[in-house]
């Protein structure tokens, strides 16, 4: 990774501080924006992509791991809607010991897996010591054996690849279907672009009573969409359009997010590749959940 980006353990305390600023809870985007602001992270660093991932920045990747470690440690909790919160009993925590959290979470994860496999050996013990010694020196927290954050599950990476490479006409139909599932009516495609994206408009109904004229732009895109493309999209909106929505299979640069919410200008809602996957999963479009039960042995031991 680019060492200019803070490591996940260096983000634990800024993450807690950001959540407190947000009132104790926040969405992934709100947390990312607040941490970026609090640490005065430049646009250049904030926009560095994570490895081969075209829909996630390195900062978002490291922050996802920071959230996962604090959740496994028992300080944070998250809902099915992707909202993260500090548990009430921990709201007064000023700071945490990052090394202690990493080592304890790694050790707890290792012990749980050994318990499942019933294969505790001397070699395993040596590996435990190795994990303790290297947990804070490995650039990739995914090598510590801790369960992968929801945002980086293999099925999401596979779906991202599919969206990036699917037939342009298929992507057009998927985008229309998704918008209709989200409550859009009279969805019309007005323009197809050379990159496999589409422009169009429709009406978004609110509670079956109110409706807004909304223009949308879907970009089958690798990498970051910049501020210039947000300005171009806003400039193309006719006077009868009350809202703009830009959807991308990639991500949005820090400058693009700031431009989209600029005061005094027509607001543009953004849906990046991760949010797109969330919506596809929410409406079950080509994906289905599989229930896996995990036994809580402590429950049976203590009851």
C-alpha positions in Angstrom: 0.0 0.0 0.0 1.0 3.7 -0.3 2.4 4.6 3.0 1.0 8.1 2.8 -2.4 6.5 3.6 -2.9 5.9 7.4 -2.9 2.2 8.4 -6.1 0.7 9.8 -4.7 0.7 13.4 -3.7 4.4 13.0 -7.4 5.1 12.1 -9.0 3.6 15.2 -8.9 6.7 17.3 -9.7 9.1 14.5 -12.7 6.8 13.7 -14.0 7.0 17.3 -13.5 10.8 17.2 -15.4 11.0 13.9 -18.3 9.0 15.2 -18.5 11.2 18.3 -18.6 14.3 16.1 -21.4 12.7 14.1 -23.4 12.1 17.3 -22.3 8.6 18.0 -23.3 7.0 14.7 -22.8 7.4 11.0 -22.9 5.8 7.6 -19.8 4.6 5.8 -19.7 7.8 3.6 -20.2 10.1 6.6 -17.5 8.4 8.6 -15.1 8.5 5.6 -15.8 12.2 5.0 -15.4 13.1 8.7 -12.1 11.3 9.1 -10.8 12.8 5.9 -11.7 16.3 7.2 -10.4 15.7 10.8 -7.0 14.4 9.5 -6.7 17.0 6.8 -6.1 14.3 4.2 -5.4 15.8 0.8 -7.4 15.0 -2.3 -4.4 13.2 -3.8 -4.1 10.8 -0.9 -7.8 10.4 -0.4 -8.2 9.3 -4.0 -5.6 6.6 -4.1 -7.3 3.3 -5.1 -6.8 0.1 -3.2 -4.7 -2.3 -5.3 -6.7 -3.7 -8.2 -10.0 -2.6 -6.7 -11.6 0.0 -9.0 -14.5 0.9 -6.7 -12.7 1.4 -3.3 -10.0 3.8 -2.2 -7.1 2.7 0.0 -8.4 5.0 2.8 -11.8 3.4 2.7 -10.2 0.0 2.7 -8.1 0.7 5.8 -11.1 2.4 7.5 -13.2 -0.7 6.9 -10.7 -2.8 8.7 -10.5 -0.3 11.6 -14.3 -0.5 12.0 -14.1 -4.3 11.9 -11.4 -4.5 14.6 -13.3 -2.2 16.9 -16.5 -4.2 16.3 -14.8 -7.5 17.1 -13.3 -5.9 20.2 -16.8 -4.9 21.3 -16.7 -1.1 21.0 -18.6 -0.6 17.8 -21.8 -2.2 16.4 -23.3 -1.9 12.9 -26.8 -2.4 11.5 -27.9 -4.2 8.3 -28.3 -0.7 6.7 -24.6 0.0 7.0 -24.8 2.4 10.0 -22.0 2.2 12.5 -22.3 3.3 16.1 -20.4 3.4 19.3 -22.0 1.1 21.9 -23.7 3.2 24.6 -21.4 1.8 27.4 -18.3 3.0 25.4 -19.4 6.5 24.5 -17.1 8.0 27.1 -13.9 6.3 25.8 -11.4 9.0 25.0 -8.9 6.8 23.2 -7.9 3.2 22.7 -4.7 1.2 22.7 -4.5 0.1 19.0 -1.8 -2.6 19.6 -3.8 -4.2 22.4 -6.9 -4.3 20.2 -5.2 -5.8 17.2 -3.4 -8.5 19.2 -6.5 -9.4 21.2 -8.7 -9.6 18.2 -6.2 -11.6 16.2 -5.7 -14.0 19.2 -9.4 -14.4 19.8 -10.0 -15.1 16.1 -7.2 -17.7 16.1 -8.6 -19.4 19.2 -12.1 -19.6 17.8 -10.8 -21.2 14.6 -8.7 -23.7 16.5 -11.7 -24.6 18.7 -13.7 -25.3 15.6 -11.0 -27.4 14.1 -10.1 -29.0 17.4 -6.5 -29.0 16.2 -4.4 -27.1 18.8 -0.8 -28.0 18.2 2.7 -26.7 19.0 2.9 -25.4 15.5 -0.3 -23.4 16.0 1.1 -21.9 19.2 4.2 -20.7 17.3 2.0 -19.2 14.6 0.0 -17.4 17.3 3.3 -15.8 18.5 4.2 -14.9 15.0 0.8 -13.2 14.5 1.2 -11.2 17.6 4.6 -9.9 16.6 3.6 -9.0 13.0 0.1 -7.8 13.4 1.0 -4.1 13.3 3.8 -4.4 10.7 1.8 -6.1 7.9 0.6 -3.6 5.3 -2.5 -5.7 4.6 -4.7 -6.5 7.7 -6.3 -9.2 5.6 -3.2 -11.3 6.4 -3.9 -11.4 10.2 -6.6 -14.0 9.9 -9.4 -11.7 11.1 -12.8 -12.1 9.4 -13.0 -9.9 6.3 -15.2 -6.8 6.6 -18.6 -7.1 4.9 -17.5 -4.5 2.3 -14.7 -6.8 1.1 -16.4 -10.2 1.0 -15.3 -12.3 -2.0 -18.8 -12.2 -3.5 -18.8 -8.4 -3.6 -15.4 -8.4 -5.5 -16.8 -10.9 -7.9 -20.0 -8.9 -8.5 -17.9 -5.8 -9.0 -15.9 -7.6 -11.7 -19.1 -8.7 -13.4 -20.5 -5.2 -13.4 -17.3 -3.8 -14.9 -17.3 -6.3 -17.8 -20.9 -7.0 -18.5 -22.5 -6.3 -21.9 -23.4 -2.6 -22.3 -27.0 -3.4 -23.2 -27.2 -5.7 -20.2 -25.9 -3.0 -18.0 -28.5 -0.6 -19.4 -31.3 -3.0 -18.5 -29.9 -3.7 -15.1 -29.7 0.1 -14.4 -33.3 0.6 -15.4 -34.5 -2.3 -13.4 -32.6 -1.1 -10.3 -34.0 2.4 -10.6 -37.5 1.0 -10.8 -36.9 -1.1 -7.7 -35.7 2.0 -6.0 -39.1 3.7 -6.7 -38.5 5.4 -10.0 -41.4 5.5 -12.5 -41.5 6.5 -16.2 -37.8 5.5 -16.5 -36.5 6.6 -19.9 -33.0 6.3 -21.4 -32.2 9.4 -23.3 -28.6 8.8 -24.3 -26.1 5.9 -24.4 -22.4 6.7 -23.9 -19.4 5.1 -25.4 -18.2 3.7 -22.1 -21.3 1.6 -21.6 -23.0 4.2 -19.4 -26.5 5.7 -19.9 -28.3 9.0 -19.3 -31.9 9.2 -18.6 -34.7 10.5 -16.4 -37.7 9.5 -14.5 -40.0 10.3 -11.6 -39.1 9.3 -8.1 -42.2 8.7 -6.0 -42.1 9.4 -2.2 -44.6 7.5 -0.1 -46.9 7.2 -3.2 -47.8 10.9 -2.8 -45.0 13.2 -3.8 -42.9 12.8 -6.9 -39.8 14.5 -8.2 -38.4 14.8 -11.7 -35.0 13.2 -11.5 -32.2 12.9 -14.1 -29.7 10.0 -13.8 -26.4 9.1 -15.3 -25.0 5.6 -14.9 -21.3 5.2 -15.7 -19.8 1.7 -16.1 -16.5 3.1 -15.0 -13.1 1.9 -13.7 -11.4 4.2 -11.2 -12.6 7.5 -9.9 -15.2 9.9 -11.3 -13.8 13.5 -11.0 -15.4 16.8 -10.1 -15.4 17.9 -13.8 -17.8 15.1 -14.7 -20.1 16.2 -11.8 -20.1 19.7 -13.2 -20.8 18.5 -16.7 -23.7 16.4 -15.5 -25.2 19.3 -13.5 -24.8 21.6 -16.5 -26.8 19.2 -18.7 -29.8 19.2 -16.4 -32.9 21.0 -17.8 -34.9 23.4 -15.7 -37.7 20.9 -15.0 -35.2 18.5 -13.3 -35.3 18.8 -9.6 -32.6 16.3 -8.7 -29.7 14.5 -10.3 -28.3 11.1 -9.5 -25.0 9.8 -10.7 -24.2 6.1 -10.4 -20.8 4.5 -11.1 -19.4 1.0 -10.9 -16.2 2.8 -9.7 -15.8 5.4 -7.1 -15.9 9.2 -6.7 -13.0 11.4 -6.0 -13.0 13.6 -2.9 -13.4 16.7 -5.1 -16.3 15.1 -6.9 -18.1 14.4 -3.6 -17.5 18.0 -2.5 -18.7 19.3 -5.9 -21.9 17.2 -5.8 -23.0 18.8 -2.5 -21.8 22.3 -3.1 -24.1 24.9 -1.4 -26.1 27.0 -3.7 -26.0 24.5 -6.6 -28.4 21.8 -7.7 -27.6 18.8 -5.5 -26.3 15.6 -7.1 -26.8 12.4 -5.3 -23.9 9.9 -5.7 -24.0 6.1 -5.8 -20.6 4.5 -6.1 -19.7 0.9 -6.9 -20.0 -0.2 -3.2 -23.4 1.4 -2.8 -24.5 0.0 -6.2 -23.7 -3.5 -4.9 -25.6 -2.8 -1.7 -28.7 -1.9 -3.7 -28.4 -4.9 -6.0 -28.2 -7.2 -2.9 -31.0 -5.3 -1.1 -33.4 -6.0 -4.0 -32.0 -9.5 -4.8 -31.1 -8.8 -8.4 -29.0 -11.8 -9.4 -27.8 -12.5 -5.9 -29.3 -14.4 -3.0 -28.3 -14.7 0.7 -27.1 -17.9 2.3 -27.7 -18.4 6.0 -24.7 -19.7 8.0 -25.1 -20.5 11.7 -22.2 -20.0 14.0 -22.2 -21.6 17.5 -21.6 -19.3 20.5 -19.9 -21.8 22.8 -19.7 -19.2 25.6 -23.5 -19.0 25.7 -23.8 -22.8 26.4 -20.9 -22.7 28.9 -22.3 -19.8 30.9 -26.1 -20.5 30.8 
